[in-house]
Amino acid sequence: RMTSLWRDPLAAWLYEWVGRTTELAWFQEALTAPAWPFPVWMVTGPPGIGKTALLQGYAQLCREAGIPIVEVDARTLDAQPIAFLQALQPLLREAQNGSSGSPRAVFLLDHYEQLMSIDLWLRNTFFPQLPQSMLLLLASRDPPSRIWPGDPGWSSLIFLIRLGSLRREEASDYLEKRGIPKERKPPIMEFAHGHPLALRLTADWALQHPDQPFHPMAAPEVVQALRELFCPQIPGPAHRAALEACAVVRALTEDLLSDLLDSPEDARELFAWLQRLPFVESRPQGLVLDDAVREVLGADLCWRNPDRFVELHRRIRSAYIHRLQYGPRALAAPFPAGLYLSASNESEAPPVSPLGNCRLHVGRSLARGGCPSTGGDGGAP
């Protein structure tokens, strides 16, 4: 038996059960265990990565096992304790007192990031009142380390599942199921990088344009839809500029960001803002965007403001030439996507670094008047 406040018609698609076999197997094992191995499961990942679809896969496994479930989309709730209780208590009572005969139940709460205003009340008051027989299954764009940085005790109760992009063979299988011919797959897969929703939208576009190869500049509606999903609210022009800078380099450091901004004094604040975004990963070499997000934001900038795109690449080129000339740190620094080093035997080419006659170029497709793929052969070796 199932009680639900929502039905998302898109979630049944996301990848038509291509991939995610490991995550489904984990949950299947938990369903057959004598007790829940963890009281809380949490699925995290960037927008469109398939969190809702995986939760619906878990819900289907519950139905097959005869375990009652309550499914709730937090976007449909008023984020106030009283309103939350009024909406949820009848559903929870029905699930616990149903006729399934199962001693256990599951509470699925999607889009948990929408409830941050009552998060403290939920963790300290509401969730502890749930029966031990009820598994709490959350999905959120942000992982526990960002939501609850000062509460390691709560985080220790969670079985965390970080969803990433589909593997290349899984993405290929999905496109095959959608009826995309083999010869049309490569540009779609290069753009989507296994991101489920990006795959879906590009496959839709390809089916609507059977005689035209996919390219993001030819499909601005796809790029815009994904950009609005990834970045629905950008605080201001300076934040947009920082995000654009992050999209055209493989990894972004604070000092490189200061070189790319019109107002370098804002670099520290903007770097901290970037670090908090759900699709940005902090790595030893700097901040790194999710591959699909980088493709989308780079294509959006090139389509929306090509002059800004060229200017940003000019600044990147100048910044890296400076690093190659004046500092050993530059040799270990991340080179920007869309730029590459090429050896030159031209006698007039001045040496710019200890590497010899090396010259820094903007990607080939930009020289032809287009925008380079931010993840293609324009990248650094």
N, C-alpha and C positions, 0 to 999 in steps of 0.2 A: 504493500500500500504506500502511496506517496502523497504528501501534502506539499503544495508549492504556491509561491506568490508570483511566479514569473515563468515565461516561456520565451527563449531567445531563438528565433528561427534560424539565425546565422550560425549558432553554435553547433548545430548538427552537422554543418559542413566541415568546419575549419580544415580538417585534412582527411575527412572521410575514413578515419581510423588508419591513416597511413602514419606509421611510427608510434611513439609513446608506448611501445609494448612493455618496456621495463617498468615504467610508472604504473601501468595497469596491473602488471604482475605483482608489484609490491602491495597494492591495495587488495588484490585477490587473496594474497597470503594473509593479510591482516584480517580479512573477513572470516577466514577459516580458523584463525587462532582462537584459543579458549577465552582470551580477553584482549582488549585493545592494547597493542604493544606500546603505543603512545596515546595520551589523551587528546592531543591536538596535532593535526596535520596541516601544513601550510604550503600552498602552491604559489610560487612567485615567478615573476618574469616581466619583460617589457610589454607594452600594449600590443595586442594582436598576436601574441605568441602561442595562444591556445589554452589559456588557463580555464576559461569557461567551458571549452569543449572537453577538457580532461575531467573537470568536475561532473559534467554530464555523463562521461564514461564511467566514472565512479558511481554515479546515481544508478546507471543501468545495471552495474554489478550488484548493487544493493537490492534492486528490484528482483533480479534473478535469484538472489540468496534469500528473499523474503524478509529483508530487514527494512523497517519503516524509515523514511527519510523526510526531512524538512529542507526544502530548497528555497533560499532567499537571495535576492539580488539587492545589495545594500543601496543601490541607486534609487530604489523604489520606496525607501524608508525615510521618515523624518528623523534626523540624527539628534533626537532628544530622548532621554531615558524613559519618560512616561509614554511617549508615542511608540518607542521601540517595544516596550512591554505590551502595550495594547495590541500591537500587530503580531507579536511573536508568541505570546503565552497560549492563545487558543490553538495555534498550530502545533506547538510543542506538546501540549496536553493530548491532542489527538494522536500524535505519533507515538507517545508513550503508552496510551491506553487503547490503542487500536487492536484489531482482531488478528493480527499477523501471527501472534504466538511467539514472536522473537523476543528474547530478553534484552536485546540491544537495539539501538537506534543511531541515526547519523544526522547531524545538523550541518548542512552545507551553507556557508555564508560567502557569497561572491562579492568582489569589489570592496574588500574590507577597507581600502584606503579612503573610502567615502565616509567612514565612521570615526575619523580621527578626533573629532570634537568630543566624542563620548568614549574614546578608547580606554581611558583610565577607569571610568565607571564599569565598562564591560569587563575588563580584566580583574578588577578588584571586587565587583559585586555580582554582575550577572553570570559570567562564565563559571565562577566557582559554585553557583547554585545548580548547575546542570548535573543530572545524575551521572555517576561513574560509568554507567552502561551506555551513555551517549557519547559518541565520538564527535568532536568539533573539527570541522574541515573548512579551513579558510583559504581564500584566494586573494592575493594582493599584488599590486605592481611593485611594492617595496618589500624587501626582506626584513626579517625581525631585527637585524642589526641596525637598520635605519629607523624602524618604527619604535623600537624599544631599546635604544642604546644604553639606557641606565637600568635595565631590568634583566640581568642575565638569568635570574631564577625563572622568570616566565619563559624565556627563550629555551631553557633547558628542557621544558616539557614538550617541545615541538619536534616533530619529524618534518624536516624541511625538504621540499622538492623545488629545485631551481630549474625552470623550463628554459631551454635554449632552442635554437633553430633546428629544423629537421636536417638529418644527414642528407648528403647529396643524392644518394640512391633513393631515399624516401621522397625527396622533392621530385625526382624524376618519375617515380611511381605515381605520385599524385597527378602530375601533368599528363601522364599517360591515361589515367582514369578519366581525366577531363577531356580527353580526345585531342590533345595537342600533339602534332606530328613530331617525330624525333628531331628533324632538322630545324624546328622552330623553338626547341627547348633551350639551347645555350644562352641567348640573350636574356631570356626570362629568368633562368637560374642565376645568371651573373648579377642581375639586378636585385632579385629577391633574397639571395643568400640563405635560402631555406626558411625564411620567415613565413609562417603559414598564411597570414592574411595578405601579405604582399604577393605570395604565390597565387592566392585565389583571385585577387583583383587583376593581376597581370594575365592570368589564364582567361578570365572573363573578357578582357580587352582583346586578347589574341583570337578568341572565338568570334568576336564581333567584327574583327578585321582580318579575315582569313587570307587575304592576299598581301598583307603588310607585315614585315618583320617588326618585332617589338623593339622600341627604343624609348627611354623615358621622355625624351624631347618630343616624341610623336604622341605621347599619351599623358598630357598634363593633368587630365582629370584623375588618372590613377595616382600620380605624384601628389596632387593636392589632397586627395582623400587620405592618403597615408600620412602626409605631413600634419593634417588636422588631428589624426589619431595620435601620432607620436607627441605632438606639441600643441595641445588645444589652447593653452594659455601661456603666452610669453610676456613677462612683466613689462618690458619696454624695449626700445630700439637698441640700447646697449646690450641687453641680454640676447637679443636676436643676433647681433654682431658676434658675440662670444660663441653662440651656438654654431653660426656659420663658420667661424674659424676652426672650431672643433671638428666640423664636418669635412674640412679639406686637408687635414693632416692626419697621419696615422695615429699619432699620440700628441697630446697638447700639454705643455708645461706652463707654469704661471709666467715665466719670463718670455716664452714665445708668444703667449697670449698678449702680453703687454706690447710686443712689437707689432701685433696685428690690429690693435684697437686704435680708434681715433682718440680715445682718452685713456692712455696707459695707466693713469692713477687709479682707474677702476678695476684693474686686472685682478687684484686679490679677492675683492668681493664677488666678481663674476666667476672666477675660478671656483670659489666655494659653492656658488649656485650650481654650476655645471656638475660638480661632484655629487650633488644630491639628486640629480635626475635619474630615473629608474633605468634608462637605457645607456648610462655612462658607467664605465668600469674603471676603477683606479688600479693602475698597474705600475710596476717599477719605473717604466719609461714615461709615465704621465697618464692623462685621462684619455680613454679610448671609447669611441662611440660604437654601439652595436652596428654590425656591418650593413644591415638593411636600412637602419636609420641614417647612416652616413650616405648611402646611395640616394636616398630620398631627399635629404636636405641639400646635398650637392646639386642634384638635378633641379630641385625647386629654385635654388639661388640662380643657377645658370639660366633657367627659363624666365624667372621673374625679374632679375636684375643682372643682365650679362656684364654690364660695365663694372658693377661691384664684384662680380666673380673674377674678372680679369685683374682688377685692382688688388683683390685679396691674394691672388696668386703672385702678383708682382711683389707684394710685401713679403710673402713667404720666401720667394726666391732671394730677395735682398737679405732677409734674416739668416738664411742658411749659408749664403755666400759669406756673410760676416762671421758666422760661426766657424766655417771652414778656414777662414783666413786667420782668425785671432784667438782661437781657443781649442785645446785638445778635447774639451767636453763635447764640442760639436761633432766629433767623429763618432761618438756613442749616442748622439741625440737621434730621435726618431725623425726620419725624413717624411715630408708631407706626401699624402696621396695626391696624384696628379702631377708630381714632380719626379724627376729621375736623374741620376748621374749617368753620363755617357762618356766613354773615353774618346778623345779627339786627337788626331794626328795632324791637325791643321797647324802650320807653322806660326800663324798669326794669333793663335789662341794663347793668351797669357796664362801661366800656371796660377791657380788660385788657392792651392792647398798643397800640403806635403804629399798628396796622392799623385801629383804630377799634373799633366794637362787634362784636367777634368773640368767639364762645363755643366752648369745646372740649367736645365731646360724645363719649360712648361710642357705638359703632356702633348703628344702628337695630335690628338684630335682637336685640342684647343687651337693649335696652329692652323688647322684646316677650317677654323671658324665655328667649331662645335664645342661641346663640353666634354671633357674626358670622364670616363667612368672612374669614380673615386676609388674603386677597388680593383681596377684592371691593370694593364701592363704599364700604366703611367706611374705605378708605385715604385718606391725605392727598392733596390735589391736587398 
